[in-house]
Amino acid sequence: MTKNWYPIINYKKCIGCMACVNFCEHGVYTKKNDKPFVKNGKNCIDQCTGCEPICPMKAITHHGANNVKNKTSKCSCSNCGPSCDC
């Protein structure tokens, strides 16, 4: 877990489907005003982007993603599978 890697939600794109909230096992998200909210960004697993591909509106990016040169999986989520690009 790291403070340099966390999800960012684009609320102009977000439709409030809560797919990210339901997906993440690490308590990163919560629901606030009928939208997902990053409550515990420090709980996000370094280089895990599992919530990005499940967002139907592509409203999630990750802080620190531009600095990743060799993306290797450090995520141990049971949710991560074929749709995860960790």
C-alpha positions as CSV (number, residue, x, y, z in Angstrom):
1,M,0.0,0.0,0.0
2,T,1.3,3.4,-0.8
3,K,0.5,7.1,-0.6
4,N,1.9,7.6,-4.1
5,W,-0.7,5.4,-5.8
6,Y,-4.4,5.9,-5.5
7,P,-7.5,6.1,-7.7
8,I,-8.9,9.4,-9.0
9,I,-12.5,9.6,-10.1
10,N,-13.6,11.9,-12.9
11,Y,-17.0,13.0,-11.6
12,K,-17.9,14.5,-15.0
13,K,-17.9,10.9,-16.4
14,C,-19.0,9.0,-13.3
15,I,-22.6,7.7,-13.4
16,G,-22.6,6.4,-9.8
17,C,-23.0,2.7,-10.7
18,M,-20.7,1.8,-7.7
19,A,-18.9,-0.9,-9.7
20,C,-15.6,0.3,-8.2
21,V,-17.0,0.4,-4.7
22,N,-18.3,-3.2,-5.1
23,F,-15.1,-4.4,-6.7
24,C,-12.4,-3.2,-4.3
25,E,-11.7,-5.4,-1.3
26,H,-9.3,-3.0,0.3
27,G,-11.7,-0.4,1.6
28,V,-10.4,2.3,-0.8
29,Y,-13.9,3.5,-1.8
30,T,-17.1,4.4,0.0
31,K,-20.4,5.9,-1.2
32,K,-21.0,9.6,-0.7
33,N,-23.9,11.6,-2.2
34,D,-24.8,8.6,-4.5
35,K,-21.3,8.5,-6.0
36,P,-18.2,6.6,-5.2
37,F,-15.7,8.5,-3.1
38,V,-12.0,7.6,-2.4
39,K,-12.1,7.4,1.4
40,N,-8.8,5.5,2.0
41,G,-6.5,6.1,-0.9
42,K,-3.6,4.8,1.2
43,N,-5.2,1.4,1.1
44,C,-4.9,1.1,-2.7
45,I,-2.4,-1.6,-3.7
46,D,0.6,-0.2,-5.5
47,Q,0.1,-0.5,-9.3
48,C,-3.3,-2.2,-9.0
49,T,-5.7,-0.8,-11.6
50,G,-8.4,-3.5,-11.2
51,C,-11.1,-0.9,-10.8
52,E,-10.3,1.0,-14.0
53,P,-11.5,-1.6,-16.5
54,I,-14.7,-2.4,-14.6
55,C,-15.8,1.3,-14.8
56,P,-18.3,1.5,-17.7
57,M,-17.6,5.2,-18.1
58,K,-13.8,4.9,-17.9
59,A,-14.0,7.5,-15.1
60,I,-11.1,6.1,-13.0
61,T,-7.4,6.8,-13.3
62,H,-4.6,6.4,-10.8
63,H,-2.3,8.9,-9.4
64,G,1.2,7.7,-10.1
65,A,0.3,5.8,-13.3
66,N,2.3,8.1,-15.5
67,N,5.4,7.3,-13.5
68,V,5.1,3.5,-13.9
69,K,7.7,2.2,-16.3
70,N,7.5,-1.6,-15.7
71,K,4.0,-2.5,-14.5
72,T,4.2,-5.6,-12.4
73,S,1.4,-7.0,-10.4
74,K,1.5,-6.5,-6.6
75,C,-2.2,-6.9,-6.2
76,S,-3.4,-10.0,-4.3
77,C,-7.2,-9.2,-4.7
78,S,-9.4,-12.2,-5.2
79,N,-11.4,-9.9,-7.5
80,C,-8.4,-9.5,-9.9
81,G,-8.8,-11.7,-12.8
82,P,-9.1,-11.5,-16.6
83,S,-10.6,-8.0,-16.4
84,C,-7.8,-6.6,-14.2
85,D,-4.7,-5.2,-15.8
86,C,-2.5,-5.1,-12.7
